[in-house]
Amino acid sequence: MSLASVLAFLGLALLALGWFWPRGLGLGAWLYLGAALADALSKGVFSGPAQPALVLGGLLALRGEALALRPKLSSLRRYLLALALVLGLFALKALPHPRGELPLFLTLFHAGAFLVAYLALAVGVGAGVMCALQDLRLRAHPERALGAPPLWSLRRLERGYLRVGYGAATLGLGSGMAWAFSYFGSPLSLDPKEVSAFLGWLLFTLYFLLEDRLRGRVRAGLLLLAYALLLFAFLGAPFLGSRHPSRLPP
């Protein structure tokens, strides 16, 4: 991987942590800008689409960091962060990716990150679905509140585990893109494993973006669909002729 690709990948990981750690936006933004500078020094200024995407993503992330102390504009901050993440993924696709052997530590990091993600998201999604459905039930029958688990307890479980799981999934997805750099020459392709994992991550990103507006069955359905896509990447894609090394033999 080139220096620009490494910086862009690290910036993407820090921006993903920015959903819960505001300082991650600033650090990720500067890594984006550093990646754009490294690419410009090696290939020329604005010699490809990756540089404008990294510059724009970095500036959007810096603006989002400036809004961290203004709670009333939290929706705008999340929107800017989501745009910066998408621009970073596009830049990783556009940056040069020479083939080569994949280091063992990256393989172990990738597998470990997704293991943590699956475990944490299983708890977080379960608590989130219970919280959303229980909120619906208690709105219709408030008298049942005494015999039901407290909503604040479920919400605390949901937030804590979803944050850990989303961060781990982002690191796993990013390291998987680096894996694809080496094995296939492209970080993203129409492979069932890659597509399902990426769509699951996008839906979790959408969930955090719209978290304050989602209620009831829509909230529960979005969580379940996102986790189902990640599970399909693990359990279903190996049967569909995936190019991933974990595919099952025919």
Sequence and secondary structure as in RCSB ss.txt:
>XXXX:A:sequence
MSLASVLAFLGLALLALGWFWPRGLGLGAWLYLGAALADALSKGVFSGPAQPALVLGGLLALRGEALALRPKLSS
LRRYLLALALVLGLFALKALPHPRGELPLFLTLFHAGAFLVAYLALAVGVGAGVMCALQDLRLRAHPERALGAPP
LWSLRRLERGYLRVGYGAATLGLGSGMAWAFSYFGSPLSLDPKEVSAFLGWLLFTLYFLLEDRLRGRVRAGLLLL
AYALLLFAFLGAPFLGSRHPSRLPP
>XXXX:A:secstr
  HHHHHHHHHHHHHHHTTT THHHHHHHHHHHHHHHHHHHHH TT SSHHHHHHHHHHHHHHHHHTTT GGGHH
HHHHHHHHHHHHHHHHHHHS        HHHHHHHHHHHHHHHHHHHHHHHHHHHHHHHHHHHHH GGGGGGS  
HHHHHHHHHHHHHHHHHHHHHHHHHHHHHHHHHHS S  S HHHHHHHHHHHHHHHHHHTTTT  HHHHHHHHHH
HHHHHHHHHHTGGGGT SSTT    
